[in-house]
Amino acid sequence: MADDPDPSDHFPAGLLYVPVRSGPSGCAARLFRIPYGDRTAVGFTSARRLTATLGPDQAWIRLAEPALRALTAPLGITTVTVDPQFSAPAPAPVEPATPVPALRIA
């Protein structure tokens, strides 16, 4: 159907620059949320586009779009967003909590 906003036939986007983060087992694809809250995998068609959106310090790997889908499908993520132009800034680091002395009840 031509006016279907989410066609069931996804056309491969080709080789993508996929943002990753370091983890205990190596690197893992970063996952994002669309404005409605659903999770999505993200890929960029060039390193320049990735850097323009996520900054120069963002690590990335090259993955084919079908491989990115296969990687995220077990997590229930069925959407791949290609070349998003906006990303909310990362949250600021949280200061460590200061322990509160125990109260004595008489």
Steps between C-alpha positions, in 0.01 A plus 500: 500500500656831390381712793603249771722697744686186611515259209575140587764482225805683629748603235863446603688821571837342424812534712442735795707678763345370823565681830635271771592517866760303694376215711641213704495269196632751245286751316122507479274690264350809660124495499286812491136592554270668254284788631216258582730293722556191284859381471681511167837401362679784323738504205655776294594495132827685568740564786445873439126468568562294813748758631269792419221341705680322786832685520860419410561274802225251410647156424351309206525179300396415146204262470270413214140602570375135502773412754392790724140377481609145586706630793212695654206270415551275807455814712161564340630793295355492150579855389824630351523877468741614230665843514307660787584870517426561865610338821436615854819564697626228727400542863755667725694270733338456838703584809554204735256489790630603840415246771267629767586403859257256657246651737471362852153475640489518878 
